Amino acid sequence: QVQFVESGGGLVQPGGSLRLSCETSGFTFDNYAMTWYRQAPGKERELVATIKNNGVVTETIDPVKGRVTLSRDKEKNTVYLNLNNLKPEDTAVYYCNWRVGARYWGKGTLVTVSS
């Protein structure tokens, strides 16, 4: 079955960096654009950025532009998100999923940015 398993979150001080991973299974990874989403406390889930199946990154939201890098490894069926210069407003649960038809949501990984 389709699965998305996010990891790499934690407590980070402002200005720090994190690398999040999302291991996927149950579908042909190369065929899908993959998107990172996040949901901050009390807010709706939002798209953060998308990496197409050719590796091109698109749809990066303004709050993370210049601070975010996405990559994907087709051998491991895994997509990564690197986020630098973390800010308290980056605190959220981060999820990965398909860009189109997102479903089968994983548990996400919690990123807390605080001093």
C-alpha positions as CSV (number, residue, x, y, z in Angstrom):
1,Q,0.0,0.0,0.0
2,V,1.0,3.6,-0.4
3,Q,3.0,5.0,2.5
4,F,4.8,8.2,3.3
5,V,7.1,8.1,6.4
6,E,8.5,11.5,7.4
7,S,11.5,11.8,9.8
8,G,14.2,14.2,10.9
9,G,12.2,16.8,12.9
10,G,13.1,18.0,16.3
11,L,13.8,21.0,18.5
12,V,16.0,23.5,16.8
13,Q,17.2,27.0,17.9
14,P,16.4,29.9,15.6
15,G,19.0,30.2,12.9
16,G,19.6,26.5,12.9
17,S,19.1,24.0,10.1
18,L,17.2,20.7,9.6
19,R,17.1,18.0,7.0
20,L,13.8,16.2,6.7
21,S,13.4,12.9,4.9
22,C,10.3,11.2,3.5
23,E,10.5,7.6,2.6
24,T,7.8,6.4,0.2
25,S,6.5,3.1,-0.9
26,G,3.6,1.5,-2.7
27,F,3.8,3.5,-5.9
28,T,6.2,4.3,-8.8
29,F,8.2,7.1,-7.2
30,D,9.6,8.4,-10.5
31,N,6.1,9.1,-11.9
32,Y,5.2,11.6,-9.2
33,A,5.9,15.2,-8.4
34,M,6.4,15.3,-4.6
35,T,5.4,18.1,-2.3
36,W,6.3,19.0,1.2
37,Y,3.5,20.4,3.3
38,R,3.4,21.8,6.8
39,Q,0.7,22.5,9.4
40,A,1.5,25.0,12.1
41,P,-0.4,24.9,15.4
42,G,-4.0,26.1,14.9
43,K,-3.5,26.6,11.2
44,E,-4.5,24.8,8.1
45,R,-2.0,22.6,6.2
46,E,-0.1,24.5,3.6
47,L,2.2,23.6,0.7
48,V,5.9,24.4,1.2
49,A,7.5,23.4,-2.0
50,T,7.3,20.9,-4.8
51,I,10.0,18.8,-6.6
52,K,9.0,17.5,-9.9
53,N,10.0,14.0,-11.1
54,N,12.8,15.6,-13.1
55,G,14.2,17.2,-10.0
56,V,13.0,20.8,-10.7
57,V,11.8,22.6,-7.6
58,T,8.7,24.7,-8.0
59,E,6.0,26.4,-5.9
60,T,8.2,27.4,-3.1
61,I,6.2,29.6,-0.8
62,D,7.6,33.1,0.0
63,P,8.3,32.5,3.7
64,V,10.9,29.8,2.9
65,K,12.3,31.1,-0.3
66,G,16.1,31.3,-0.2
67,R,16.2,29.0,2.8
68,V,14.8,25.7,1.4
69,T,16.3,23.0,-0.7
70,L,14.5,19.9,-2.0
71,S,16.0,16.8,-3.4
72,R,14.9,13.3,-4.3
73,D,16.6,9.9,-4.5
74,K,15.0,7.5,-6.9
75,E,17.1,4.6,-5.6
76,K,15.7,5.1,-2.1
77,N,12.3,6.4,-3.1
78,T,12.9,9.2,-0.8
79,V,12.4,13.0,-0.9
80,Y,14.3,15.4,1.3
81,L,13.8,18.9,2.5
82,N,16.6,21.1,3.9
83,L,15.5,24.2,5.7
84,N,18.1,26.7,6.9
85,N,18.0,29.8,9.1
86,L,15.0,28.4,10.8
87,K,12.5,30.8,12.4
88,P,9.9,30.3,15.1
89,E,7.3,30.6,12.4
90,D,8.7,27.5,10.8
91,T,7.3,25.5,13.7
92,A,4.9,22.9,12.3
93,V,4.3,19.3,11.5
94,Y,5.9,18.6,8.1
95,Y,4.4,16.1,5.7
96,C,5.3,14.9,2.2
97,N,2.8,13.7,-0.4
98,W,2.0,13.7,-4.0
99,R,1.5,17.2,-5.5
100,V,-1.7,16.0,-7.2
101,G,-4.3,13.9,-5.4
102,A,-2.6,14.0,-2.0
103,R,-3.9,11.3,0.3
104,Y,-2.7,8.4,2.5
105,W,-1.1,11.1,4.7
106,G,1.7,10.0,7.0
107,K,2.2,11.0,10.6
108,G,4.5,13.9,9.7
109,T,7.5,15.0,11.6
110,L,7.3,17.9,14.1
111,V,9.8,20.7,13.8
112,T,9.9,23.1,16.7
113,V,12.0,26.2,16.4
114,S,12.6,27.8,19.8
115,S,15.3,29.1,22.0
